[in-house]
Amino acid sequence: MEHLIELRRRLMWSIGGFFVAFLFCFFFAKQLFNLLVIPFKWATQWAGLDPHKVELIYTAPQEFFFTQVKLAMFGGMVIAFPLIATQIYKFIAPGLYKNERSAFLPFLIASPILFLIGASLVYFFFTPMVMWFFLAMQQAGTDDQVQISLLPKVSEYLSLIMTLIFSFGLVFQLPVVTSLMARVGMLSSEALVEKRKWAIVIAFVVAAVLTPPDPISQIGLAIPTIILYEVSIWSARLIERSKERERLAREKREAAEAAAEKAANASST
């Protein structure tokens, strides 16, 4: 019953934090959406167009409202994640040993930092590149050709940028997941090296599934995934070396204690 009460309290804090962040993001939903449109303006500038004439449309009366709700939910989850992660840690920390808590805490801090790095990469580089790729498909109207212009819907543009942010943020958690698995002995650096070829293939497959059907975003996600896989191998090796040093230090300490105990017994006799 005490665990259930504690779980309820942590859930209430998490849900309350998300609800407050949701209301905040919904209140500033239009400003946040205008902030997300900035990469689109960069893309129009790269394409030689006027960035002040960027236009997005919505074709259903309720479409932009639900787009703002979706944006507020996404932003609320991002803002409330540190609070939610803290509540999760506080719930499971009493059941962990001191060394387990000290090992788990750095990964809890690294996870949102890596997610923000992936989201920043999407915002400042990949979204402008993807939109520039789509803008390049426009066709100017001539006597022989009809004019074809890109007029993205607000919901589709938000879905695109949210998909990219979620995909990159998820992929950037790879070092955290592999390091945790190496820490508990479920994974080794040798196993990661042996599966490198398969990891490269899987990286391109996952990139093709998670990103829009254009080569820029797919290659742009696959290459960081492969780099992060190499970082995971390096991190696993560091953890293995650290565990080996701890094992040797523990054996040395146990041997010294055994020798001291044997000397004490010999002196007493």
Disulfide bonds with the S-S distance in Angstrom:
none
